Amino acid sequence: MKILVDMNLSPRIARALNALSEGDYPQVIHLSEKFSRNAADTLWLAALGQEGDWTVVSADRRIPRSAHERRAWSEARLTCFFLESGWLRLKMWDQAWKLVQRWPVIVETARTIQRGTAFSVPVTSSKLRVISVPRS
């Protein structure tokens, strides 16, 4: 499994998570390391789905809400962890330490859950909330 961090979070956070994950957790990369910075969500979602075994950490709340993007994500069967809106109001350092705190739960959940499941990640709690389960 590999984990992609989307454009709404700093590439520095993705690099830090990758360094901290080395040896224990999957590789973490920022979207800009694999795709163009202005790549449409539907494009990179489909590409990751084709490759398989990707998990996404995103602060883009449009993906689960927009019918067009939700369809692309659903067809790709990617497990996603959507950071709730409060994350984007945090400074980068606060985002980083909160993600580091939640990282073991995010990774273990991604390893054990049915592909395509989506979770909401709150700012104030380490409890993940299921927001979508793929249809069989």
DSSP file (Angstrom, degrees, kcal/mol; ACC not computed):
  #  RESIDUE AA STRUCTURE BP1 BP2  ACC     N-H-->O    O-->H-N    N-H-->O    O-->H-N    TCO  KAPPA ALPHA  PHI   PSI    X-CA   Y-CA   Z-CA
    1    1 A M              0   0    0      0, 0.0    26,-0.6     0, 0.0     2,-0.3   0.000 360.0 360.0 360.0 143.3    0.0    0.0    0.0
    2    2 A K  E     -ab  27  54A   0     51,-1.8    53,-2.2    24,-0.2     2,-0.5  -0.922 360.0-139.6-125.0 155.2    1.1    3.6   -0.7
    3    3 A I  E     -ab  28  55A   0     24,-2.8    26,-2.6    -2,-0.3     2,-0.5  -0.967   9.2-159.4-121.2 129.0   -0.5    6.8    0.6
    4    4 A L  E     -ab  29  56A   0     51,-2.8    53,-2.8    -2,-0.5     2,-0.5  -0.912   4.6-154.9-106.8 130.6   -1.0    9.9   -1.4
    5    5 A V  E     -ab  30  57A   0     24,-2.7    26,-2.7    -2,-0.5    53,-0.2  -0.906  25.0-129.3-101.9 129.0   -1.5   13.3    0.3
    6    6 A D    >   -     0   0    0     51,-2.2     3,-1.6    -2,-0.5     8,-0.1  -0.053  25.5 -91.7 -80.0 179.8   -3.5   15.7   -1.8
    7    7 A M  T 3  S+     0   0    0      1,-0.3    -1,-0.1    23,-0.1    51,-0.1   0.603 113.7  73.4 -67.3 -14.9   -2.8   19.3   -2.9
    8    8 A N  T 3  S+     0   0    0      2,-0.1     2,-0.3    52,-0.0    -1,-0.3   0.583  95.1  59.3 -78.8  -7.7   -4.6   20.8    0.1
    9    9 A L  S <  S-     0   0    0     -3,-1.6    -4,-0.0     1,-0.0    79,-0.0  -0.878  98.8 -93.1-118.6 153.9   -1.8   19.8    2.4
   10   10 A S    >>  -     0   0    0     -2,-0.3     4,-1.5     1,-0.1     3,-0.6  -0.326  20.3-133.7 -65.5 139.9    1.8   20.8    2.3
   11   11 A P  H 3> S+     0   0    0      0, 0.0     4,-2.5     0, 0.0     5,-0.2   0.801 108.3  64.1 -60.1 -27.4    4.3   18.6    0.4
   12   12 A R  H 3> S+     0   0    0      2,-0.2     4,-2.3     1,-0.2     5,-0.2   0.873  99.5  51.4 -65.0 -35.7    6.5   19.1    3.5
   13   13 A I  H <> S+     0   0    0     -3,-0.6     4,-2.8     2,-0.2     5,-0.2   0.928 109.7  49.5 -65.5 -43.8    3.9   17.3    5.6
   14   14 A A  H  X S+     0   0    0     -4,-1.5     4,-2.3     1,-0.2    -2,-0.2   0.921 112.1  47.9 -60.8 -43.8    3.9   14.4    3.1
   15   15 A R  H  X S+     0   0    0     -4,-2.5     4,-2.5     2,-0.2    -1,-0.2   0.899 112.3  49.6 -64.4 -39.9    7.7   14.2    3.2
   16   16 A A  H  X S+     0   0    0     -4,-2.3     4,-2.6     2,-0.2     5,-0.2   0.929 111.4  48.2 -64.6 -45.1    7.7   14.3    7.0
   17   17 A L  H  X S+     0   0    0     -4,-2.8     4,-1.8     1,-0.2    -1,-0.2   0.894 111.5  51.2 -61.8 -39.1    5.1   11.5    7.2
   18   18 A N  H  X S+     0   0    0     -4,-2.3     4,-1.1    -5,-0.2    -2,-0.2   0.930 110.9  47.4 -63.9 -44.8    7.1    9.5    4.8
   19   19 A A  H  < S+     0   0    0     -4,-2.5     3,-0.5     1,-0.2    -2,-0.2   0.916 114.7  46.0 -62.9 -42.9   10.3    9.9    6.8
   20   20 A L  H  < S+     0   0    0     -4,-2.6    -1,-0.2     1,-0.2    -2,-0.2   0.781 112.6  52.2 -69.8 -26.4    8.5    9.0   10.0
   21   21 A S  H >X S+     0   0    0     -4,-1.8     4,-3.3    -5,-0.2     3,-2.0   0.655  77.2 128.2 -83.7 -17.0    6.8    6.0    8.3
   22   22 A E  T 3< S+     0   0    0     -4,-1.1    -3,-0.0    -3,-0.5     5,-0.0  -0.121  82.9   1.2 -51.0 124.6   10.0    4.5    6.9
   23   23 A G  T 34 S+     0   0    0      2,-0.4    -1,-0.3     1,-0.1    -2,-0.1   0.035 135.7  49.9  89.4 -27.7   10.3    0.8    7.9
   24   24 A D  T <4 S+     0   0    0     -3,-2.0    -2,-0.2     1,-0.2    -1,-0.1   0.733 110.8  29.0-111.9 -33.7    7.0    0.7    9.8
   25   25 A Y  S  < S-     0   0    0     -4,-3.3    -2,-0.4    -7,-0.1    -1,-0.2  -0.758  90.6 -76.8-128.5 169.6    4.3    2.2    7.5
   26   26 A P        -     0   0    0      0, 0.0   -24,-0.2     0, 0.0    -1,-0.1  -0.144  58.0 -84.3 -65.1 162.0    3.7    2.6    3.8
   27   27 A Q  E     -a    2   0A   0    -26,-0.6   -24,-2.8    -6,-0.0     2,-0.5  -0.408  43.1-152.2 -62.6 140.4    5.4    5.1    1.6
   28   28 A V  E     +a    3   0A   0    -26,-0.2     2,-0.3   -14,-0.1   -24,-0.2  -0.978  18.0 174.0-119.7 128.3    3.8    8.5    1.7
   29   29 A I  E     -a    4   0A   0    -26,-2.6   -24,-2.7    -2,-0.5     2,-0.3  -0.943  29.6-118.7-131.1 156.8    4.0   10.9   -1.3
   30   30 A H  E >>  -a    5   0A   0     -2,-0.3     3,-2.3   -26,-0.2     4,-0.5  -0.684  29.2-117.2 -89.9 147.1    2.4   14.2   -2.1
   31   31 A L  H >> S+     0   0    0    -26,-2.7     4,-2.7    -2,-0.3     3,-1.6   0.851 113.9  61.9 -50.8 -39.3    0.2   14.5   -5.2
   32   32 A S  H 34 S+     0   0    0      1,-0.3    -1,-0.3     2,-0.2     5,-0.1   0.648  95.5  61.4 -67.5 -14.0    2.6   16.9   -6.8
   33   33 A E  H <4 S+     0   0    0     -3,-2.3    -1,-0.3     1,-0.1    -2,-0.2   0.665 119.0  25.2 -81.3 -16.9    5.3   14.2   -6.8
   34   34 A K  H << S+     0   0    0     -3,-1.6     2,-0.3    -4,-0.5    -2,-0.2   0.663 126.4  27.8-118.3 -27.9    3.2   12.0   -9.0
   35   35 A F  S  < S-     0   0    0     -4,-2.7    -1,-0.2    -5,-0.2     2,-0.0  -0.846  91.1 -79.2-133.8 166.5    0.9   14.3  -11.0
   36   36 A S    >   -     0   0    0     -2,-0.3     3,-2.0     1,-0.1    -3,-0.1  -0.380  43.2-118.3 -62.8 145.7    0.8   17.9  -12.3
   37   37 A R  T 3  S+     0   0    0      1,-0.3    -1,-0.1    -5,-0.1    -5,-0.1   0.787 115.9  44.2 -58.4 -27.8   -0.1   20.4   -9.6
   38   38 A N  T 3  S+     0   0    0     -6,-0.1    -1,-0.3     2,-0.0     2,-0.1   0.153  81.4 140.1-105.3  19.4   -3.3   21.3  -11.6
   39   39 A A    <   -     0   0    0     -3,-2.0     2,-0.1     1,-0.1    -4,-0.0  -0.392  59.7-109.7 -62.5 135.3   -4.3   17.7  -12.4
   40   40 A A    >>  -     0   0    0      1,-0.1     4,-1.9    -2,-0.1     3,-0.7  -0.378  20.7-122.7 -64.6 143.4   -8.1   17.3  -12.2
   41   41 A D  H 3> S+     0   0    0      1,-0.3     4,-2.6     2,-0.2     5,-0.3   0.889 112.9  56.9 -54.4 -40.8   -9.2   15.2   -9.2
   42   42 A T  H 3> S+     0   0    0      1,-0.2     4,-1.8     2,-0.2    -1,-0.3   0.854 106.0  51.5 -62.0 -34.1  -10.9   12.8  -11.6
   43   43 A L  H <> S+     0   0    0     -3,-0.7     4,-2.2     2,-0.2    -2,-0.2   0.961 114.5  38.6 -68.0 -52.9   -7.7   12.2  -13.5
   44   44 A W  H  X S+     0   0    0     -4,-1.9     4,-2.4     1,-0.2     5,-0.2   0.851 114.2  55.0 -72.6 -31.0   -5.5   11.3  -10.5
   45   45 A L  H  X S+     0   0    0     -4,-2.6     4,-2.2    -5,-0.3    -1,-0.2   0.944 111.1  45.4 -61.9 -46.3   -8.2    9.3   -8.8
   46   46 A A  H  X S+     0   0    0     -4,-1.8     4,-2.1    -5,-0.3    -2,-0.2   0.905 112.5  51.2 -63.4 -42.0   -8.6    7.2  -11.9
   47   47 A A  H  X S+     0   0    0     -4,-2.2     4,-1.9     2,-0.2    -1,-0.2   0.919 111.3  46.6 -63.6 -44.1   -4.9    6.7  -12.3
   48   48 A L  H  X S+     0   0    0     -4,-2.4     4,-2.3     1,-0.2    -1,-0.2   0.895 110.5  53.9 -64.8 -38.5   -4.4    5.6   -8.7
   49   49 A G  H  < S+     0   0    0     -4,-2.2    -1,-0.2    -5,-0.2    -2,-0.2   0.886 107.1  51.4 -61.8 -38.7   -7.4    3.3   -9.1
   50   50 A Q  H  < S+     0   0    0     -4,-2.1    -1,-0.2     1,-0.2    -2,-0.2   0.893 111.9  46.5 -64.2 -40.3   -5.7    1.7  -12.1
   51   51 A E  H  < S-     0   0    0     -4,-1.9    -2,-0.2    -5,-0.1    -1,-0.2   0.858 103.3-154.8 -70.7 -34.7   -2.5    1.2  -10.2
   52   52 A G     <  +     0   0    0     -4,-2.3    -2,-0.1    -5,-0.2    -3,-0.1   0.181  60.7  65.3  77.9 159.0   -4.3   -0.3   -7.2
   53   53 A D  S    S+     0   0    0      1,-0.2   -51,-1.8    -4,-0.1     2,-0.4   0.808  70.1 135.3  61.4  36.8   -3.3   -0.4   -3.5
   54   54 A W  E     -b    2   0A   0    -53,-0.2    25,-0.9    -6,-0.2     2,-0.4  -0.879  36.7-163.4-111.0 147.5   -3.4    3.3   -2.9
   55   55 A T  E     -bc   3  79A   0    -53,-2.2   -51,-2.8    -2,-0.4     2,-0.4  -0.960  12.9-145.8-123.3 145.9   -4.9    5.2    0.0
   56   56 A V  E     -bc   4  80A   0     23,-2.6    25,-2.7    -2,-0.4     2,-0.5  -0.934  11.5-164.6-119.2 135.7   -5.6    8.9   -0.1
   57   57 A V  E     +bc   5  81A   0    -53,-2.8   -51,-2.2    -2,-0.4     2,-0.4  -0.985  29.7 171.6-112.9 118.9   -5.5   11.5    2.6
   58   58 A S  E     - c   0  82A   0     23,-2.5    25,-3.4    -2,-0.5   -53,-0.0  -0.962  42.6-167.9-135.6 143.8   -7.3   14.6    1.4
   59   59 A A        +     0   0    0     -2,-0.4     2,-1.0    23,-0.2    29,-0.1   0.208  64.6 110.9-105.7  11.3   -8.5   17.9    2.7
   60   60 A D    >   -     0   0    0      1,-0.2     3,-0.9     2,-0.0    -2,-0.0  -0.752  45.4-175.6 -89.4 100.4  -10.6   18.4   -0.4
   61   61 A R  T 3> S+     0   0    0     -2,-1.0     4,-0.6     1,-0.2    -1,-0.2   0.554  72.8  75.7 -75.3  -7.0  -14.2   18.1    0.8
   62   62 A R  H >> S+     0   0    0      1,-0.2     4,-3.7     2,-0.2     3,-0.6   0.853  80.7  70.2 -70.4 -33.2  -15.5   18.4   -2.8
   63   63 A I  H <4 S+     0   0    0     -3,-0.9    10,-0.2     1,-0.3    -1,-0.2   0.923 105.8  35.1 -56.1 -51.1  -14.5   14.8   -3.7
   64   64 A P  H 34 S+     0   0    0      0, 0.0    -1,-0.3     0, 0.0    -2,-0.2   0.658 125.6  43.9 -77.5 -10.3  -17.2   13.1   -1.5
   65   65 A R  H << S+     0   0    0     -3,-0.6     2,-0.4    -4,-0.6    -2,-0.2   0.775  93.7  79.8-103.5 -31.4  -19.7   15.8   -2.2
   66   66 A S  S  X S-     0   0    0     -4,-3.7     4,-3.2     1,-0.1     5,-0.3  -0.664  70.8-144.0 -81.4 127.6  -19.5   16.5   -5.9
   67   67 A A  H  > S+     0   0    0     -2,-0.4     4,-2.0     1,-0.2    -1,-0.1   0.893  99.8  49.9 -58.0 -41.5  -21.3   13.9   -8.0
   68   68 A H  H  > S+     0   0    0      2,-0.2     4,-1.6     1,-0.2    -1,-0.2   0.934 117.5  37.8 -64.2 -49.4  -18.7   14.0  -10.7
   69   69 A E  H  > S+     0   0    0      2,-0.2     4,-2.5     1,-0.2    -2,-0.2   0.862 113.8  55.8 -73.1 -36.2  -15.7   13.6   -8.4
   70   70 A R  H  X S+     0   0    0     -4,-3.2     4,-2.7    -8,-0.2    -1,-0.2   0.896 106.7  51.2 -62.4 -39.3  -17.5   11.1   -6.1
   71   71 A R  H  X S+     0   0    0     -4,-2.0     4,-2.7    -5,-0.3     5,-0.2   0.921 109.8  49.4 -63.5 -43.6  -18.2    8.9   -9.1
   72   72 A A  H  X S+     0   0    0     -4,-1.6     4,-1.6     1,-0.2    -2,-0.2   0.916 114.0  45.7 -61.9 -43.0  -14.5    9.0  -10.1
   73   73 A W  H  X>S+     0   0    0     -4,-2.5     5,-1.1     2,-0.2     4,-1.0   0.914 112.9  50.0 -66.0 -42.9  -13.4    8.1   -6.5
   74   74 A S  H ><5S+     0   0    0     -4,-2.7     3,-0.6     1,-0.2    -2,-0.2   0.912 110.9  48.6 -62.9 -43.8  -16.0    5.3   -6.3
   75   75 A E  H 3<5S+     0   0    0     -4,-2.7    -1,-0.2     1,-0.2    -2,-0.2   0.829 109.7  53.1 -65.8 -31.6  -15.0    3.8   -9.6
   76   76 A A  H 3<5S-     0   0    0     -4,-1.6    -1,-0.2    -5,-0.2    -2,-0.2   0.693  98.1-143.5 -76.0 -18.8  -11.3    3.9   -8.5
   77   77 A R  T <<5 +     0   0    0     -4,-1.0     2,-0.4    -3,-0.6    39,-0.3   0.910  38.6 163.9  54.1  47.6  -12.2    2.0   -5.2
   78   78 A L      < -     0   0    0     -5,-1.1     2,-0.4    38,-0.2    -1,-0.2  -0.791  40.9-126.7 -95.5 135.9   -9.7    4.1   -3.2
   79   79 A T  E     -c   55   0A   0    -25,-0.9   -23,-2.6    -2,-0.4     2,-0.4  -0.697  36.9-167.7 -76.1 130.9   -9.8    4.2    0.5
   80   80 A C  E     -cd  56 118A   0     37,-1.8    39,-2.3    -2,-0.4     2,-0.6  -0.951  25.2-158.6-128.8 144.2   -9.9    7.9    1.5
   81   81 A F  E     -cd  57 119A   0    -25,-2.7   -23,-2.5    -2,-0.4     2,-0.6  -0.950  18.7-160.7-118.9 106.1   -9.4    9.8    4.7
   82   82 A F  E     -cd  58 120A   0     37,-3.3    39,-2.8    -2,-0.6     2,-0.3  -0.793  12.5-137.4 -94.6 118.2  -11.1   13.2    4.3
   83   83 A L  E     - d   0 121A   0    -25,-3.4     5,-0.1    -2,-0.6    37,-0.0  -0.571  27.6-113.9 -73.8 130.8   -9.9   15.8    6.8
   84   84 A E    >   -     0   0    0     37,-2.4     3,-2.1    -2,-0.3     4,-0.4  -0.167  34.5 -95.7 -63.4 162.0  -12.8   17.8    8.1
   85   85 A S  G >  S+     0   0    0      1,-0.3     3,-1.2     2,-0.2     4,-0.4   0.750 117.2  69.7 -55.1 -31.3  -12.9   21.5    7.2
   86   86 A G  G >  S+     0   0    0      1,-0.2     3,-1.0     2,-0.2     4,-0.5   0.743  84.8  71.6 -60.9 -23.7  -11.3   22.7   10.5
   87   87 A W  G X  S+     0   0    0     -3,-2.1     3,-1.2     1,-0.3    -1,-0.2   0.875  92.1  55.8 -59.9 -37.9   -7.9   21.2    9.3
   88   88 A L  G <  S+     0   0    0     -3,-1.2    -1,-0.3    -4,-0.4    -2,-0.2   0.643 100.1  59.5 -74.9 -12.5   -7.5   23.9    6.7
   89   89 A R  G <  S+     0   0    0     -3,-1.0    -1,-0.3    -4,-0.4    -2,-0.2   0.584  90.7  92.0 -86.4 -10.8   -7.8   26.6    9.3
   90   90 A L  S <  S-     0   0    0     -3,-1.2     2,-0.1    -4,-0.5    -3,-0.0  -0.514  84.6-110.3 -81.5 150.0   -4.8   25.2   11.2
   91   91 A K     >  -     0   0    0     -2,-0.2     4,-2.4     1,-0.1     3,-0.4  -0.406  37.9-102.2 -71.1 158.9   -1.3   26.4   10.5
   92   92 A M  H  > S+     0   0    0      1,-0.2     4,-2.5     2,-0.2     5,-0.1   0.859 121.2  52.7 -53.9 -42.4    1.0   23.9    8.8
   93   93 A W  H  > S+     0   0    0      1,-0.2     4,-2.4     2,-0.2    -1,-0.2   0.886 110.3  47.9 -64.2 -38.4    2.8   22.9   12.0
   94   94 A D  H  > S+     0   0    0     -3,-0.4     4,-2.0     2,-0.2     5,-0.2   0.895 111.1  50.9 -69.1 -39.4   -0.5   22.2   13.8
   95   95 A Q  H  X S+     0   0    0     -4,-2.4     4,-2.4     2,-0.2    -2,-0.2   0.935 110.9  50.9 -58.5 -45.3   -1.7   20.1   10.8
   96   96 A A  H  X S+     0   0    0     -4,-2.5     4,-2.6    -5,-0.2    -2,-0.2   0.939 111.4  44.0 -61.6 -50.4    1.5   18.1   10.9
   97   97 A W  H  X S+     0   0    0     -4,-2.4     4,-2.0     1,-0.2    -1,-0.2   0.867 114.0  50.7 -68.9 -32.3    1.5   17.2   14.6
   98   98 A K  H  X S+     0   0    0     -4,-2.0     4,-1.6    -5,-0.2    -1,-0.2   0.893 111.9  47.7 -69.6 -37.5   -2.2   16.3   14.5
   99   99 A L  H  X S+     0   0    0     -4,-2.4     4,-1.5    -5,-0.2    -2,-0.2   0.908 109.5  53.1 -67.4 -40.6   -1.7   14.1   11.5
  100  100 A V  H  < S+     0   0    0     -4,-2.6     3,-0.3     1,-0.2    -2,-0.2   0.915 108.4  51.3 -59.4 -42.0    1.3   12.5   13.2
  101  101 A Q  H  < S+     0   0    0     -4,-2.0     4,-0.3     1,-0.2    -1,-0.2   0.889 117.8  37.8 -60.9 -39.2   -0.8   11.7   16.2
  102  102 A R  H >X S+     0   0    0     -4,-1.6     4,-2.4     1,-0.2     3,-0.5   0.577  90.9  95.7 -89.4 -10.7   -3.5   10.1   14.1
  103  103 A W  H 3X S+     0   0    0     -4,-1.5     4,-2.9    -3,-0.3     5,-0.3   0.872  80.1  52.0 -55.5 -47.6   -1.2    8.4   11.6
  104  104 A P  H 3> S+     0   0    0      0, 0.0     4,-2.4     0, 0.0    -1,-0.2   0.899 113.2  46.0 -57.3 -39.0   -1.1    4.9   13.3
  105  105 A V  H <> S+     0   0    0     -3,-0.5     4,-2.4    -4,-0.3     5,-0.2   0.915 113.2  49.4 -68.8 -42.6   -4.9    4.8   13.3
  106  106 A I  H  X S+     0   0    0     -4,-2.4     4,-2.5     2,-0.2    -1,-0.2   0.942 114.9  44.0 -60.7 -48.2   -5.2    6.0    9.7
  107  107 A V  H  X S+     0   0    0     -4,-2.9     4,-2.2     2,-0.2    -2,-0.2   0.933 114.5  47.6 -66.1 -46.7   -2.6    3.4    8.5
  108  108 A E  H  X S+     0   0    0     -4,-2.4     4,-1.3    -5,-0.3    -1,-0.2   0.898 113.3  49.2 -63.4 -39.1   -4.0    0.5   10.5
  109  109 A T  H  X S+     0   0    0     -4,-2.4     4,-2.0    -5,-0.2     3,-0.4   0.931 110.5  50.4 -64.0 -44.9   -7.5    1.3    9.3
  110  110 A A  H  < S+     0   0    0     -4,-2.5    -2,-0.2     1,-0.2    -1,-0.2   0.860 109.8  51.6 -61.6 -35.8   -6.4    1.5    5.7
  111  111 A R  H  < S+     0   0    0     -4,-2.2    -1,-0.2     1,-0.2    -2,-0.2   0.813 120.4  31.6 -70.0 -29.8   -4.7   -1.8    6.0
  112  112 A T  H  < S+     0   0    0     -4,-1.3    -2,-0.2    -3,-0.4    -1,-0.2   0.579  98.6  89.7-109.6 -11.4   -7.7   -3.6    7.4
  113  113 A I  S  < S-     0   0    0     -4,-2.0     2,-0.2    -5,-0.1     3,-0.1  -0.476  86.4 -89.2 -91.0 159.0  -10.8   -2.0    5.8
  114  114 A Q    >   -     0   0    0     -2,-0.1     3,-1.6     1,-0.1    -1,-0.1  -0.444  54.4-100.9 -62.6 131.7  -12.6   -2.8    2.6
  115  115 A R  T 3  S+     0   0    0      1,-0.2   -37,-0.2    -2,-0.2    -1,-0.1  -0.245 107.0  34.4 -54.7 139.8  -11.1   -0.9   -0.3
  116  116 A G  T 3  S+     0   0    0      1,-0.3    -1,-0.2   -39,-0.3   -38,-0.2   0.344  82.2 135.2  96.6  -5.7  -13.1    2.1   -1.3
  117  117 A T    <   -     0   0    0     -3,-1.6   -37,-1.8   -40,-0.2     2,-0.4  -0.502  41.1-150.3 -75.3 145.4  -14.3    3.0    2.2
  118  118 A A  E     -dE  80 132A   0     14,-2.8    13,-2.7   -39,-0.2    14,-1.4  -0.922  10.5-167.5-120.6 146.6  -14.1    6.7    3.1
  119  119 A F  E     -dE  81 130A   0    -39,-2.3   -37,-3.3    -2,-0.4     2,-0.5  -0.936  18.6-134.5-129.3 150.3  -13.6    8.3    6.5
  120  120 A S  E     -dE  82 129A   0      9,-3.0     9,-2.1    -2,-0.3   -37,-0.2  -0.905  19.0-153.2-100.6 133.3  -13.9   11.7    8.0
  121  121 A V  E     -d   83   0A   0    -39,-2.8   -37,-2.4    -2,-0.5     7,-0.1  -0.912  12.3-149.0-111.6 107.4  -11.0   12.7   10.2
  122  122 A P        -     0   0    0      0, 0.0     3,-0.0     0, 0.0   -39,-0.0  -0.303  12.3-135.6 -73.3 159.3  -12.0   15.3   12.8
  123  123 A V  S    S+     0   0    0      1,-0.2   -40,-0.0   -40,-0.0   -38,-0.0   0.856 101.3  42.2 -77.4 -38.1   -9.6   17.9   14.1
  124  124 A T  S    S+     0   0    0      3,-0.1     2,-0.3     2,-0.0    -1,-0.2   0.416 114.4  44.5 -97.1   1.0  -10.4   17.5   17.8
  125  125 A S        -     0   0    0      2,-0.1   -23,-0.0     1,-0.1     0, 0.0  -0.981  62.7-140.3-144.0 153.1  -10.6   13.7   18.1
  126  126 A S  S    S+     0   0    0     -2,-0.3     2,-0.5    -5,-0.1    -1,-0.1   0.427  72.4 110.2 -91.0   1.0   -8.7   10.7   16.9
  127  127 A K        -     0   0    0     -6,-0.0     2,-0.3     1,-0.0    -2,-0.1  -0.647  62.1-143.7 -80.1 126.0  -11.9    8.8   16.2
  128  128 A L        -     0   0    0     -2,-0.5     2,-0.5    -7,-0.1    -7,-0.2  -0.624   8.0-147.5 -84.9 147.3  -12.5    8.2   12.5
  129  129 A R  E     -E  120   0A   0     -9,-2.1    -9,-3.0    -2,-0.3     2,-0.3  -0.974  14.3-127.8-119.1 124.7  -16.1    8.4   11.2
  130  130 A V  E     +E  119   0A   0     -2,-0.5   -11,-0.3   -11,-0.2     3,-0.1  -0.515  31.4 170.3 -68.2 128.7  -17.1    6.2    8.3
  131  131 A I  E     +     0   0A   0    -13,-2.7     2,-0.3     1,-0.4   -12,-0.2   0.572  64.3  13.4-114.4 -15.8  -18.8    8.4    5.6
  132  132 A S  E     -E  118   0A   0    -14,-1.4   -14,-2.8     2,-0.0    -1,-0.4  -0.941  52.9-165.8-161.6 139.2  -19.0    5.9    2.8
  133  133 A V        -     0   0    0     -2,-0.3   -16,-0.1   -16,-0.2   -17,-0.1  -0.988  35.7-110.1-123.0 134.7  -18.7    2.1    2.2
  134  134 A P        -     0   0    0      0, 0.0     2,-0.2     0, 0.0   -17,-0.1  -0.269  29.9-114.9 -65.4 148.7  -18.4    0.8   -1.3
  135  135 A R              0   0    0      1,-0.1     0, 0.0   -19,-0.1     0, 0.0  -0.590 360.0 360.0 -78.3 144.5  -21.3   -1.2   -2.8
  136  136 A S              0   0    0     -2,-0.2    -1,-0.1     0, 0.0     0, 0.0   0.477 360.0 360.0 -76.3 360.0  -20.5   -4.8   -3.5
